[in-house]
Amino acid sequence: MSAPTSPEGETERLRRHLRALSAVNRQLHAQLETGVARVVDPGRARDDILAGDDVGGRISMLSIRRGSSGSEWIEQLQLLAGASDPFLARSPNRGAFVIEGPSRRQVKAGMLLIALERVIGSVRLMQDAEIDRFTEGPPVEVLEAASGPAFIIVAGRRLPIRGLPLPHPVTDDERLRFPEGEELRVGAGIGGGGNRTGSLRRARALVQREGVVRAGVAGARRVTRRLLRSARGATKRAKNTGAR
Amino acid sequence: MSAAPVTIIVPVYRGVYDLTRCLESIARHAPGTQCAFELVLIDDASPEPAVRTRLEEFARRDLPFPVTLLRNPENLGFVGTVNRGLRRATGDVVILNADTAVTHGWLDQLAAAANAVPDVATVTPVTSHGSICTLPQSIIDAFALAGPNPQIDACARFVTSNSLRLLPEVITGVGFCMYTTRQALDSCGLLDEETFGRGYGEEVDFCLRATRLGLRHLVDDSTFVYHLGGGSFGDEQSEGLARGSRLLDERYPYFRPTNTRERAQDPSRVSFAAMELALHERDPERPHVLHIMHSAPGDTGGTEKFLDALMHALRNEFDFSVFFPVPSGFAVQTYWAQPDGAPVVEHYLLPGGPRHVTRVDDELAGAALRMALDLFHFDAVHIHNLIGHSLAPLEVLAGFEGPVLCSVHDLFLACPNFSLLYRKLEPCGIPEDLSACDRCLETIAEAPMPGSPMIRNLSRAYLSDFRSTATARIDSVDHWIFASQSVADYFMRVYEPAPSRIEIIEHGSVIRLGRRASEPDRTLIYDEPLRLAFVGLGWAKKGLEVVNELAEAFRDSTIEIHHFGDLKQAASPELCAHGSYDNEFLPDLLQRAGIQIVLLPGAYAETFGIVMSEALASGLPVIGARYGALGERIRACGVGWTIDPMDPSGIRALIERLDRARDEVMRTSRRVFEVKLESVADTVHRYAALYHGAWARDRAEASPAATDDSTLARLETA
């Protein structure tokens, strides 16, 4: 084996070694974050006795809860680019959507809806039938590539997501050290059903806490406050829209 | 290595084309081979007459090595055929499939690897198709190894010249080309023909037997042997694979989990990574600049936007890399140009490195920078921000041979509370008496401003230590670059860099210029409600609280306050929030919203005001703090109104006055259109000169006194 003999050659080799280590380090770190391990030669293993059953699959020790690949949506999302100005819509029973051109794209996660409101404007209320007139498009889901922050695609643009909490893996034993409490449904509460369930639960809790009469008064106050707030917002929006 | 010649055993069954390529490659690369060898060709009763003819022709040729042709009277299968060859061999052996092609120096390199460490049983080269020894897909694609015209010799040269020569150890060799030592053969005997029959799994069994005896298996990451794969022994393969797998699992229950773990960990990963990186090597003729940043490139802050524009403007002349802290240490990201113009963006996470740097002088952060400087050759280093680095880089860079530039984008070097807001409330102006800093630093230590580092032990003593350390290392920087006179003034309240090392280079606009109209929109200014836009990150440092207060105050009036940008804190519902924006679209967004004035009420003393440049590029006047770069620029060009950010009622009164005095808005808007704006691209030639070190040389040749005078004069004028 011919090895570099000059000090310069050895220095350069060490430099390349450091680069490779750093690149692999970064790759391993990305794998830890995405839960997907690089598998050796996954596509060319038909005649490989060493390939075993794990070829092309994921390594269980790294499997963190993740969605399926988002690649299937990419072509459709590219086609939607520049269709028209997107807007958010919500119907009583169908949930929340981004309407882009002829497509409706379901927004399942509440925090995405809130974040999107800041970018493409407030949610418009629509009837179920109106929503159904749009064709079903790819859902608005969080995508993540090997580099850069997680993102969603709206109107053909990649919107990076900041502050998205990532799960930090623990073992099952560690999980079971804590008793289970009330479920936090971060992604729910967008559809009509979800809202109703949440309201019902809140109302039940209020009745239990305050009694029927006081709970009724408190509920009525809350509804009044919400109506006043939405009326004030509508006035301001009308002022802004009408001005230009 | 055994003294006897190496025996190369090639079992042959079908495929005259592949066989010819294999034999010719052995013949072509034989001259100059140091290692004595013989070739044993074994025809396993091939049903193809062309194969037999080809073998006979080759055996008759006058070659510089002995060739023996054997013919099995009946088909024995791969294992029996190899064993026939092994029985003849007296020294080391290479079992070579007939659908391979060897390359220059292959045998000497494999033999050297077998002797590089003790107790080696087998050595397998890297290949185009060979289980864990298979090269990464990018290299297979680069040399068309999966296609009909593979560039075999070119790939071999590439592998040899870019190998790290790590000789990764694996749990088993791979049978397409397995160099097997005499020690292993004497210890383990032949392949297990009785159990594995016609093939599949026998070489794994051999290797695992050798491992049990304390021998090891290496991958020679400096040698490439092409392997077509998939067709050596016809269509029996799926049945044979299943049978071989089952036999291995029965005989070695530990093998499958060990193999699975090895494939996940991939012992050749670092070797292969080095080769993949070599596919996109930098052109060493192009100068290379390392930027030191506080955050990842592409983030939304002004410094990131500026750096992005700077690198884009100079991409034809320089290669760049960016060094920045990440939660798990430090990272380097490259931005190199390739001849076809496509950028090479590679990511490196440096081994080690602290998770969160808060010390004045962090050794690990310094070590990380040294490591970054070792990754590549750099011609210049440009510091943009040392948040998250400590002051260690200044010490490291004292020994750097090329020019070191430091752009003062914020005043972190003057105080870790770089917003310079006393207790997060009002501008401190950098008091000379540090006792005034006590209460402020106490507050900041508990809860820093958004974007500022959390330093638990922040105190007057920390600040003194911080400044004295920076003072001692001030000469590590060859060029201190300020984007405005005001930031230079602030900086020099704390430090005294040599006047010859001070440069004032305005940033210029990070967005493209020339798209605004030729004059203000008269109808918009006179006939429509007054609309002000608060642009940029929505947080306290930039004046969100004042903006919220104004939005509430104007709720019942026709005056509107809009916000463009990410919100980092809660905004008033009265604020018309438009969300984040792309720089390129900002002028259009402002125009579509009917904005007449940009409001920048941050109490923070801006060092340049990239947002102000965006406003001017959009043709809009600005309301900004009377101090810092905003005040300096507004006064210098008359392109807006200055305010005291601590006086919301004064700001409200100004806005109400402007609502009534539209002539004044018109006059000021006209002045905006008269101002000649520069883009980042217009100013980058000055950075390029500094990176090249040309200025430093020119200055050394010129009269030092004259240079100093002119710099001082410029400072004094301001």
Contacts between the chains, C-beta under 8 A, distances in Angstrom:
chain1	res1	chain2	res2	distance
A	1	B	108	7.6
A	1	B	109	4.8
A	1	B	112	3.5
A	1	B	113	5.2
A	1	B	116	6.4
A	1	B	165	6.6
A	1	B	220	7.0
A	1	B	222	5.9
A	1	B	223	7.9
A	2	B	105	7.0
A	2	B	108	7.9
A	2	B	109	7.0
A	2	B	112	7.7
A	2	B	160	7.5
A	2	B	222	7.6
A	3	B	165	5.7
A	13	B	164	6.4
A	13	B	165	7.4
A	15	B	374	6.1
A	15	B	375	6.8
A	15	B	376	7.5
A	16	B	162	7.3
A	16	B	164	6.4
A	16	B	274	5.2
A	16	B	277	7.4
A	16	B	278	7.4
A	17	B	164	5.1
A	17	B	166	7.8
A	17	B	270	7.3
A	17	B	274	6.8
A	18	B	371	6.8
A	18	B	374	5.9
A	18	B	375	6.0
A	19	B	274	7.0
A	19	B	277	5.6
A	19	B	348	6.7
A	19	B	375	5.4
A	19	B	376	7.7
A	20	B	164	6.5
A	20	B	270	4.8
A	20	B	271	7.4
A	20	B	273	4.1
A	20	B	274	3.8
A	20	B	277	6.3
A	21	B	270	5.9
A	21	B	273	7.9
A	21	B	351	5.9
A	22	B	332	7.0
A	22	B	348	3.6
A	22	B	349	6.0
A	22	B	350	5.3
A	22	B	351	6.7
A	22	B	371	7.9
A	22	B	375	6.7
A	23	B	273	4.8
A	23	B	276	7.8
A	23	B	277	6.0
A	23	B	346	6.8
A	23	B	347	7.2
A	23	B	348	5.5
A	24	B	269	5.4
A	24	B	270	5.5
A	24	B	273	4.9
A	25	B	348	7.5
A	25	B	349	4.4
A	25	B	350	7.3
A	25	B	351	5.6
A	26	B	331	7.0
A	26	B	347	4.9
A	26	B	348	5.7
A	26	B	349	3.7
A	27	B	273	7.5
A	29	B	328	6.4
A	29	B	349	5.4
A	37	B	264	5.3
A	38	B	266	7.0
A	38	B	269	7.8
A	39	B	263	6.6
A	39	B	264	7.3
A	40	B	131	7.5
A	40	B	132	5.4
A	40	B	134	7.0
A	40	B	263	4.9
A	40	B	266	5.5
A	41	B	131	6.7
A	41	B	132	7.4
A	41	B	134	4.5
A	43	B	137	7.9
A	44	B	129	6.0
A	44	B	134	6.7
A	44	B	229	7.5
A	45	B	131	7.8
A	46	B	230	7.0
A	46	B	237	7.9
A	46	B	238	7.8
A	47	B	229	6.2
A	47	B	230	5.2
A	47	B	237	5.3
A	47	B	241	6.8
A	48	B	131	4.8
A	49	B	131	7.9
A	49	B	200	5.9
A	49	B	201	5.5
A	49	B	204	6.4
A	49	B	241	5.6
A	49	B	244	5.3
A	49	B	245	5.9
A	49	B	248	7.4
A	50	B	131	4.6
A	50	B	132	6.4
A	50	B	172	7.0
A	50	B	174	7.5
A	50	B	204	7.0
A	50	B	259	5.7
A	50	B	263	7.3
A	51	B	131	7.1
A	51	B	263	7.7
A	52	B	245	8.0
A	52	B	256	6.0
A	52	B	259	6.0
A	52	B	260	5.7
A	52	B	263	7.3
A	54	B	260	5.3
A	54	B	263	6.8
A	54	B	264	7.7
A	59	B	264	5.0
A	118	B	567	6.5
A	118	B	577	5.7
A	118	B	579	4.3
A	118	B	580	7.8
A	119	B	579	3.7
A	119	B	580	6.3
A	120	B	579	7.3
A	147	B	345	8.0
A	147	B	347	5.9
A	148	B	298	7.0
A	157	B	582	7.9
A	159	B	580	7.8
A	162	B	566	7.4
A	232	B	573	7.8
A	233	B	573	6.6
A	236	B	555	7.7
A	236	B	573	7.7
A	236	B	574	6.6
A	236	B	576	8.0
A	239	B	558	7.9
A	239	B	560	7.7
A	240	B	560	6.4
A	240	B	576	5.4
A	243	B	528	6.6
A	243	B	529	5.2
A	243	B	531	7.7
A	243	B	558	7.8
A	243	B	560	7.0
A	243	B	594	6.9
A	244	B	528	7.4
A	244	B	592	7.8
A	244	B	593	6.8
A	244	B	594	4.4
